Structures are given as C-alpha cells and as structure tokens.
Amino acid sequence: MIHDVDESLRVLVRRDALNGGGAEIAFDAPTREWAARRNTPTVDLYLYDIREDLQRRSVAWEPVREADGKVNWRKPPPRQFKLSYLVTAWTQRPEDEHRLLSAVLYCFLRHERLPADVLAGTLAGVTLPVHTTIALPPPPDRSLSDVWSALGGELKPSLDLVISAPFDVDRQEKAGPPVEGKIDTRVHAVGQG
C-alpha cells in the first residue's frame, strides 16, 4: 500500500505541480550527503511517519456477496493509515525552491483527495477516498524540527503532507446462516384499560 501511495503522489505531483517539467521527484531521506549529490532540481517527498488514522476507523464488517446474491462471508472494513511526508524542494537558488514548493502547495490545496486517475496499484481498486492535508500544524507529539535533527540536515522550507489511505487486510470470515422466511413486522395493540 505504501508504494502505491508513493506512485500516486509521483504521478499527481509530476502532472499537476511540475506540469511535466524537468524537475525530478524523489522519496529519499534529505540528509546532508543526499543533498550534496543533488545536481538537478528535485522535489523530495520523504515518508517519515506512519500511524493508523483512528478518527476514520470503522468497526462495521462488510458483507461479501456471492454471485447468487447470498452473503456467505463478511470482511472487516479497510483500516486507514496516515502517511506523513516531509516535502522539500532542492535547486541551486532559494527562489526556485520556493516556486517548486508553491506549485506543490497549490496542487494539494486543489486536491483534498487524490484524484481517481492517479491512484496506483491497490489504491485504484478501493472505494474509499484517499484524503490529503497539506501544511497543517503537526500533532503535539511531533515536530518537524525534530525530523530535521534526526536526519542531520539543516532546517529549510518544507511542507508537511499527510495522506490518509485505506489498507485492505484481505481477511474474510464465514457469515452466519441466512435468515429465511418472513419476518413479522406488524404492530400488535397492547391491552387497553
């Protein structure tokens, strides 16, 4: 699932932020050594955190219908995970980096959900939307300056991109026997007195 999110982001950023331009798209940790090897304009989307999105968690199992319409199996709903990316731009001039970051910011402000035509792999087959948020304050237990410190890099302008993606665990359990016969739904009068 993670590689499918990466590929979906690559397609969207190339198409809607870079407009097919010559900048590269990378998913590498922006360490000092990595930055020193950059010789072409690059937008880097570094995945630095993965957590379950508990606000989007559902507990209602879904029926799995057979060809005849009967429900013999049921499955849990997909679990939602937040994938947090540190988005940076790497060029020779800060002004060019700001232009690239502006284009990425604009792209994700326009797309609060990843468009269906960029969804790759397993994401293309899910019915749930893949939500995006960009440049929101990080949660209290996380700081982007801590991420930069852990990477050993120098602090530079960046965007925090969070993708909330469904992950289907592909598990099924046998459903109980189907209810047959008619259910009495009439309202019976209770004795009056």
Secondary structure as GFF3:
##gff-version 3
##sequence-region A 1 193
A	DSSP	alpha_helix	2	12	.	.	.	ID=ss1
A	DSSP	pi_helix	13	17	.	.	.	ID=ss2
A	DSSP	beta_strand	24	26	.	.	.	ID=ss3
A	DSSP	alpha_helix	32	36	.	.	.	ID=ss4
A	DSSP	beta_strand	42	52	.	.	.	ID=ss5
A	DSSP	three_ten_helix	54	56	.	.	.	ID=ss6
A	DSSP	beta_strand	62	65	.	.	.	ID=ss7
A	DSSP	beta_strand	71	75	.	.	.	ID=ss8
A	DSSP	beta_strand	79	90	.	.	.	ID=ss9
A	DSSP	alpha_helix	94	110	.	.	.	ID=ss10
A	DSSP	three_ten_helix	116	118	.	.	.	ID=ss11
A	DSSP	three_ten_helix	121	125	.	.	.	ID=ss12
A	DSSP	beta_strand	131	134	.	.	.	ID=ss13
A	DSSP	alpha_helix	144	151	.	.	.	ID=ss14
A	DSSP	beta_strand	159	167	.	.	.	ID=ss15
A	DSSP	beta_strand	173	174	.	.	.	ID=ss16
###
